[in-house]
């Protein structure tokens, strides 16, 4: 899987300009549930043409906070957000994170 490290909110703005769907996987490196969800997601992942951003919540919590405010989504960890047409069209957290659900929406 080719993750793009999300380290600055401007990357979200740039991805929105590209008009392609993309998602953000928000992961807490200190949480075993988050690690399990990430591992399960990576094993199932097989999409092409969709940018995949990885957000380390320990280092970049401010980006998660900004996403929560701008897109009116409650901060969760782990959390998967899918963006299309400048909107957050999918939001799942914890055991609800599903590659199959993401794939169906993309």
N, C-alpha and C positions, 0 to 999 in steps of 0.2 A: 504494500500500500504506500502510495506517495503522498504523505502528509505535507502540508504547507504550514510551517510554524506561524501562528498568529501572534505577533509581538507588538503590533501597533494598529489602532482602530482604523487608520487610513487604508489598510489592506481591505477592510470591509467595503469602504467607499469605492475603491478601485474595482473590486469584484462585482459590485452592483452596477457599475458603469459598463462592464463587459456583457451584461444582459444574459449571462449563462447561469443556470442553477448552480448553487454551491451550498455546502453545509459546513457547520462548525461543530466539532465534538469538543465539549468542555470537560476537562478531566482534572481531577484532583490527584496528584501523585502521592498523596498521603492516605488515600482512602481505598480499602480493599474492594469495596463494592464498585467504585469507579474503575479500578483495574480490571475487575471481572467483566464489566460491561464493555470496556474498550477491547479486551481480548476477544470476547464473543463477536463483537462487531467486525473487528479486523479479519477474523477467520471466515466470516460470511461474505465480506465485501468483494464485489466483482463488477463495479461500474466503471465505465470510461466516459470521458467528456464532462465530468462533474468535478469541480475543484473541492478538495477535502482539506479544511483547515483544522488544525489541532491547537486548542487553547489550553495551556498549562495554567490552571487557576491559582496555583500557589504564587507563580511569578507575575501573572498578568490579570489579577482579579478586577482591576479597573476596567479592562475591556469587557469583561462579563457584565459588570455593573452598567456600562454604557449600552450594551446590547439590550439589557433588561429595560432600561428607560426608553430607548428609541423605539423598540419593537414591542413594548408592553408584554414582556414575558418574564415570569418570575425566575430569579436565579436559582438553578439547581446544579447539583454535582453528583454524578455525571449528567450531562444533558446533550442532546442532539438537536440542532436547529437547522432547518432547510430553508434557504432563501431562493425565491424566484419572483421575477417582476417587481423587484424592490420591496418585497414583503416577506415576512417570516411565515411560511405556509405549513410548517411542521415543527412540532415541539414535543419532545419526549424526554423523560428522565428515568434514571435508575433502571429497573427491570423492564420498563416499557420501551426502552431503546431497542429497535428492531431494524435490521438491515432490510428485511423483506418489506416492511411498511414504508421505509424510505424509498426503496426501489419502485414500489407501486405508485408513489406520488411523483417521483421524478419523471 
